[in-house]
Structure formats: C-alpha cells, structure tokens
C-alpha cells in the first residue's frame, strides 16, 4: 500500500509518522533526518537540559524501539539534497528514496550573526539543535560574561539560564523594547522587571556593532559605542523556515512552504507541516513556530494523506519558562487595540482585544486564567473587560455565558 517519505525528523516528522501507523497505514514509511539523533524535544534544550536538569534520554520523543516496532525506516545524519517531482524521488545521503506521497517537515533554521561582524568567532552560539546546546554548555560557568543578542523568547530564556548558572549577563535588543514583535508593552514590562530583579542588564534600542577577538570572542562593541568584555555570545535573533529543498523543487513559497487548508503544497503529492509551512488562517496566511502546531498540523496532514480531507484549524498556543515564571499564551494578538491587565498576588495576565473581541491572553503563573482564556478564544467567545480586570472575580462563569 504505497510508500510515504517524510523529510525532517523533528517534532512534526515524528508526529506525522506515528499518526500514519496509528491510523492503520500499512505501506512503507521512511523518515529522513539531518541530525545524528532520534527526534527529540527542542523546548527543554535551552532550559532544563542546559541547566543539567534533564538527561538526553528524556529528550527523545519516542524510544528507538517505537520506530522498529512500527516498521518505520529511520535514516539519521542524512540531508535531503533534491526532489525529483517527475519521477517522485528524494535524494538524501547518496541514496534515492521513491515515494507516492512526500511530506516536508523540515522545520526552521536559526539566523546567525554575520561573519563580517564577528559572528564566526569561537564562543558565538545559536540555540536550535542538541549540538548547539552541547557546544555552548561548557561556557556556562559561574562568573563568565555572557552577551545575549535579541530580546525575544529565545534570548530571554537563554538569559535566565545563564543567570541561574551564575554568569554575568547583558542582553541587548535593537527594538525599543524586548518582546516588541510578539507582545504588548505590559508583557515586556513584566519580563524586563523579572530579569532585572535577577541581575540581568537589559539594554533596549541597542544593536550590536561588532564582536571582537582574534579566534575566540573577547568583546563586543554596541551601537551606542559601549565596549563590553564578553566570554560567550548567544544570538537569539529569530529563525527562518527551512524552505531550500522545497524552493529547489519548484514548490510555491510564501513565508514558508505554501500549503492549502489540507496541508498540500502546490504539488498534490507533496505535503508540509510545522515551522516550515504557511497555511490559511481566518482569512489570512500565517506560519506558526510552536510545538503544538507542529504536532497538530502534522497529525492533520497524516489524516489527509489517508483521505480524511479535513481542513486543519489551528489553535495557537505557546509557552516559555524563565526563572520560576511560566508564561502561557493562547491565541494570536495580531491587530489588538487594547489590553486588559489582571494582576494577582502570585500571577498576572494580559488580555488582548480588538474592539470587544478577545484575541489572545498572556498569562504569567496564572494557569487558571490561561486555560479559561484559551477555551474562550477557541470557542469564539469574548469576556467583559471589567470582569477580567478584577483579580478577585471568578472567571469560570464566563465559559457558560
């Protein structure tokens, strides 16, 4: 019963092949991955794993036996270099893999600092793969001086871990405030205060002019002329969808590999899911960089490969752990025009509105507020702003309104 090849052995790829077998697919399944390890969780890399609180085995999404028991042919350390759409063949690791259906779950790649400003110096790192984190771990020692470039979630998580490891941490953000691209000023203010309370020096509206050092990084010159001595640099300046393979094959690209609501690319025999794919969402086209989307979209694609013809309806949610604060986000705040703050003794949440429509919620150590907000958003319901603003008000009745 056919042959399915999946390129990309991350969260989406692992979820897709598992779903195929769960659905009863009996044909050949091949999973091709660039890294030398089985599919693993990425979020703990920059947190629990880097802190030494999680062992490698616990990172794996599924044990090796899962793939052998389910007759899934896994090829690691092999990079797919081309797709022959006419003959339906993928070239990877010097081998040819024929397919009837092909799924691209190639994920994303981190943006690196340019070599021209010192980005290629030893001691300059990105946070994406297991190898990335293993390479930087020895530098995370007490008293070392760390420069974090970028005030998004990756940069802030790296700053929190460096601080907990006893390092002296400076974080720079070129925009006017940290989290400017993804959060309201209220959320930025919350996390700025959190990091400052732990001794992190945050410099906003400040860029990196260049890094200095002959072989290893030893200093940084900032856009305001400040010169800092540094031992290690973490670049948290965003990620880009991994579309090179798809582009070379002539597939349509639109902020990622363009797919329809079923997950099909411009070639009906090729599908895509996860970080690499852009898809229709409420009249627009978006790309979600999150574990939940990677799992849900990949499983939807698996269903549709087997003929379900069920549109994928995204339910965006995200999380971030920094120090003893768990940030949970439900919905997308794009287009918000007002924010309601709910400030409690142990936690806080910020609720994003467009007019009277609830779009999203950022909840810090407020799991109840997050869950209620998530359920309201997914049900297409809103909430009275005065009730949300009252930290003593019970929000549960809003679900029945």
C-alpha positions in Angstrom: 0.0 0.0 0.0 2.2 2.8 -1.3 5.3 4.5 0.0 5.5 7.6 2.1 8.7 9.5 2.7 9.0 12.2 5.4 11.9 14.6 5.3 12.6 16.2 8.6 13.0 14.2 11.8 11.8 16.7 14.4 8.5 17.1 16.3 6.4 17.4 13.2 8.0 14.5 11.4 7.9 12.2 14.4 4.2 13.1 15.0 3.3 12.5 11.3 4.8 9.0 11.0 3.3 8.0 14.4 -0.1 9.1 13.3 0.1 7.3 10.0 0.7 4.0 11.8 -2.0 4.8 14.4 -4.4 5.4 11.5 -3.6 1.9 10.1 -1.4 2.8 7.3 0.4 -0.4 6.2 2.7 0.8 3.5 6.3 1.7 3.7 7.3 4.8 5.8 10.7 6.4 5.6 11.8 9.2 8.0 14.9 11.1 7.0 16.7 13.4 9.4 19.8 15.6 9.2 20.8 15.2 12.9 22.5 12.0 14.2 19.9 11.5 17.0 16.3 10.4 17.1 13.6 13.0 17.1 13.7 15.0 20.4 12.0 17.8 22.2 13.5 21.2 21.5 12.0 23.5 24.2 13.9 21.9 27.1 17.2 22.3 25.3 17.6 26.0 26.3 16.1 25.4 29.8 16.2 22.1 31.7 18.8 20.3 29.5 21.2 23.3 29.5 20.7 23.6 33.3 21.6 19.9 33.7 18.1 19.1 35.0 17.2 16.8 32.1 19.1 13.8 30.7 19.5 13.2 27.0 17.2 10.1 27.1 14.4 12.1 28.4 14.6 14.5 25.4 13.6 11.8 23.0 10.0 12.0 21.8 9.8 8.2 21.4 12.3 5.4 22.1 14.2 3.7 19.3 12.0 0.7 19.7 8.9 2.6 18.7 10.2 3.1 15.2 11.4 -0.5 14.8 8.2 -1.9 16.3 6.1 0.2 13.9 8.3 -0.7 10.9 9.3 3.0 10.3 12.6 3.2 8.4 14.6 5.9 10.1 17.7 7.4 8.3 19.7 9.8 10.5 22.6 12.0 9.6 21.3 12.3 6.1 20.5 15.5 4.4 17.9 15.6 1.6 19.5 17.5 -1.2 16.9 17.3 -4.0 13.4 16.2 -5.0 12.7 14.8 -8.5 9.0 15.6 -8.7 8.5 13.9 -12.1 10.0 10.6 -11.0 8.9 11.0 -7.4 12.3 10.5 -5.9 14.1 12.2 -3.0 17.9 12.2 -3.0 19.4 12.0 0.5 22.7 10.7 1.8 23.7 9.5 -1.6 20.5 7.3 -1.8 17.3 7.5 -3.8 14.0 7.2 -1.9 11.0 6.7 -4.1 7.6 8.0 -2.8 4.0 8.0 -3.7 3.4 10.8 -1.1 6.1 13.0 0.3 5.8 15.2 3.5 8.2 18.0 4.2 8.7 18.7 7.9 12.0 20.5 7.6 11.4 22.9 10.4 13.4 26.1 10.7 16.9 27.4 10.9 18.3 30.0 13.3 19.6 33.3 12.0 23.3 33.7 12.6 25.3 36.9 13.3 27.1 37.8 10.1 30.8 36.7 9.9 31.7 40.3 8.9 30.9 41.5 12.4 32.5 38.5 14.2 29.7 36.0 14.0 32.1 33.2 13.1 34.3 33.7 16.2 34.6 30.8 18.6 32.3 31.3 21.5 29.4 32.7 19.4 26.4 30.4 19.5 22.8 29.9 18.4 20.1 27.9 20.2 18.4 25.4 18.0 19.8 21.9 18.0 21.1 19.4 20.6 24.6 20.0 19.1 24.2 23.8 19.5 23.4 23.4 23.2 26.1 20.8 23.8 28.6 23.2 22.2 27.8 26.1 24.4 27.3 24.3 27.7 31.0 24.4 28.8 31.0 28.2 28.6 28.0 28.4 31.0 30.2 28.7 34.1 29.9 30.9 37.2 31.4 34.3 36.6 31.6 34.1 32.8 30.4 37.1 30.9 27.5 36.4 28.6 26.1 38.7 25.9 22.6 37.8 24.6 21.7 39.4 21.3 18.0 39.6 20.9 15.2 40.2 23.3 12.6 37.6 22.1 11.7 34.5 23.9 14.8 32.5 22.9 17.1 35.3 24.1 15.2 35.8 27.4 15.2 32.1 28.1 19.0 31.9 27.4 19.5 34.9 29.7 17.5 33.2 32.5 19.6 30.0 32.2 22.9 31.9 32.1 21.9 33.9 35.2 20.9 30.7 37.0 24.3 29.3 36.1 25.9 32.2 37.9 27.0 34.2 34.8 27.1 37.9 34.4 24.5 38.6 31.7 23.9 41.5 29.4 21.0 41.4 26.9 20.7 43.8 24.0 17.6 44.4 21.9 17.7 46.6 18.8 13.9 47.4 19.0 12.6 49.9 21.5 11.6 47.1 23.9 12.1 43.4 24.5 9.3 41.2 23.0 8.2 44.1 20.8 7.4 41.8 17.9 5.2 39.3 19.8 3.8 41.0 23.0 2.2 44.1 24.3 4.2 46.7 26.4 2.6 45.3 29.5 4.2 41.9 28.9 7.5 43.5 28.0 7.4 45.5 31.2 6.7 42.3 33.3 9.7 40.4 31.9 12.0 43.4 31.9 11.4 43.8 35.6 11.7 40.0 36.2 15.1 39.8 34.5 16.4 43.0 36.1 15.4 41.6 39.6 17.8 38.6 38.8 20.7 40.9 37.9 20.4 40.8 34.1 21.4 44.1 32.4 18.9 44.8 29.6 19.7 47.4 27.0 16.9 48.2 24.7 17.1 50.3 21.5 20.7 49.0 21.3 22.2 47.0 18.5 25.5 45.1 18.0 28.1 47.0 16.0 30.7 44.1 16.0 32.3 41.4 18.1 36.0 41.5 18.8 38.6 38.8 19.2 41.3 37.1 17.1 40.0 33.5 17.3 37.5 33.4 20.2 35.1 36.2 21.0 36.5 38.5 23.7 34.5 41.7 23.4 31.6 43.5 21.8 31.1 47.0 20.5 27.5 48.1 20.8 25.6 50.6 18.5 25.9 53.3 21.2 29.7 53.0 21.3 29.8 51.0 24.5 32.5 48.3 24.6 31.9 45.2 26.7 34.2 42.3 27.6 32.5 39.0 26.8 33.3 35.3 27.1 30.3 33.9 25.3 27.6 35.3 22.9 24.2 33.8 22.3 22.4 35.0 19.2 18.6 34.9 19.6 17.7 36.9 16.5 15.0 34.7 15.1 14.5 31.7 12.9 13.7 31.3 9.2 11.6 28.5 7.7 13.7 25.8 6.1 12.5 26.0 2.5 15.6 25.5 0.5 14.7 21.9 -0.6 11.2 22.9 -1.5 12.3 26.0 -3.4 14.8 24.0 -5.4 12.0 21.6 -6.3 9.9 24.5 -7.6 7.2 24.4 -4.9 5.4 27.6 -4.1 6.9 29.6 -1.3 5.1 32.2 0.7 6.7 32.9 4.1 7.4 29.2 4.2 6.3 26.3 2.1 2.8 27.3 1.0 0.1 24.7 1.7 -3.6 24.7 1.5 -6.0 24.0 4.3 -5.4 20.3 4.0 -1.6 20.7 4.2 -0.9 20.1 0.4 1.7 22.1 -1.3 1.5 23.3 -4.9 2.3 19.7 -5.9 -0.6 17.4 -4.9 1.8 14.6 -4.0 3.8 16.7 -1.6 2.7 17.9 1.8 4.2 20.1 4.5 3.7 20.8 8.2 5.3 22.5 11.2 7.6 25.5 11.3 8.4 25.3 7.6 4.8 25.6 6.4 2.5 28.6 5.9 -1.2 27.9 5.8 -4.6 29.7 5.7 -5.9 31.0 9.0 -9.1 33.2 9.4 -8.8 34.8 6.0 -5.1 35.3 6.2 -1.9 33.2 5.8 0.3 32.5 8.8 3.2 30.3 9.9 3.3 29.2 13.5 6.6 28.4 15.2 5.4 26.2 18.1 5.4 22.6 19.3 1.6 22.4 19.5 1.3 23.5 15.9 4.0 21.1 14.7 2.1 18.2 16.3 -1.4 19.2 15.4 -0.7 20.1 11.8 1.5 17.0 11.2 -1.3 14.8 12.5 -3.8 16.6 10.3 -1.6 16.0 7.3 -1.2 12.3 8.1 -5.0 12.1 8.3 -5.4 13.8 4.9 -2.7 11.7 3.3 -5.0 8.8 4.1 -8.0 10.6 2.6 -9.7 12.4 5.5 -9.9 15.7 3.6 -10.3 17.5 6.9 -9.2 21.2 6.9 -6.6 22.0 9.5 -7.9 24.6 12.0 -5.0 26.0 14.1 -5.5 26.7 17.8 -2.4 28.8 18.6 -0.8 28.4 22.0 2.7 28.8 23.2 4.7 28.7 26.5 8.0 29.9 27.9 9.8 29.2 31.2 12.0 31.8 32.7 13.3 31.5 36.3 10.2 30.5 38.4 7.8 32.1 35.9 5.8 30.0 33.4 4.4 32.2 30.6 1.5 30.6 28.7 0.0 32.3 25.7 -3.3 31.4 24.0 -4.4 32.9 20.7 -2.6 35.5 18.4 -2.6 39.1 19.4 -2.2 40.4 15.9 -4.4 43.5 15.4 -5.1 44.2 19.1 -6.1 47.7 20.0 -6.5 47.4 23.8 -5.1 45.3 26.7 -6.7 44.5 30.0 -4.4 43.7 32.9 -5.3 41.2 35.5 -2.8 41.5 38.4 -2.9 39.0 41.2 -0.7 38.3 44.2 1.0 35.2 42.6 0.5 35.8 38.9 -0.6 38.2 36.2 -2.3 38.0 32.8 -2.8 40.4 30.0 -5.8 40.1 27.7 -5.7 41.4 24.1 -8.7 42.8 22.4 -9.7 44.1 19.0 -12.7 46.2 19.9 -14.8 43.8 22.1 -13.3 40.7 20.5 -10.9 38.7 22.7 -7.8 37.8 20.6 -5.2 36.4 23.0 -4.0 36.2 26.6 -0.5 36.2 28.0 -0.6 34.5 31.4 2.4 34.5 33.9 2.0 32.0 36.7 -1.7 32.2 36.1 -2.7 28.7 34.7 -6.4 29.2 35.5 -6.6 32.5 33.6 -4.7 30.9 30.7 -7.0 27.9 30.5 -10.1 29.9 30.6 -8.8 32.4 28.1 -7.8 29.6 25.8 -11.2 28.0 25.9 -13.0 31.3 25.4 -10.8 32.1 22.3 -11.2 28.6 20.8 -15.0 28.8 21.3 -15.1 32.3 19.6 -16.3 33.9 22.9 -15.3 37.1 24.5 -15.3 38.4 28.1 -16.3 41.7 29.9 -13.2 43.8 30.3 -14.3 44.9 33.8 -14.6 41.3 35.0 -11.1 40.4 33.6 -9.6 43.5 35.3 -10.9 42.4 38.7 -8.3 39.9 40.2 -11.0 38.7 42.7 -13.6 37.9 40.0 -14.3 34.3 39.2 -13.7 33.8 35.5 -15.2 30.3 35.2 -18.8 31.5 34.7 -17.6 33.3 31.5 -17.3 29.9 29.9 -21.1 29.3 30.3 -22.1 32.8 29.1 
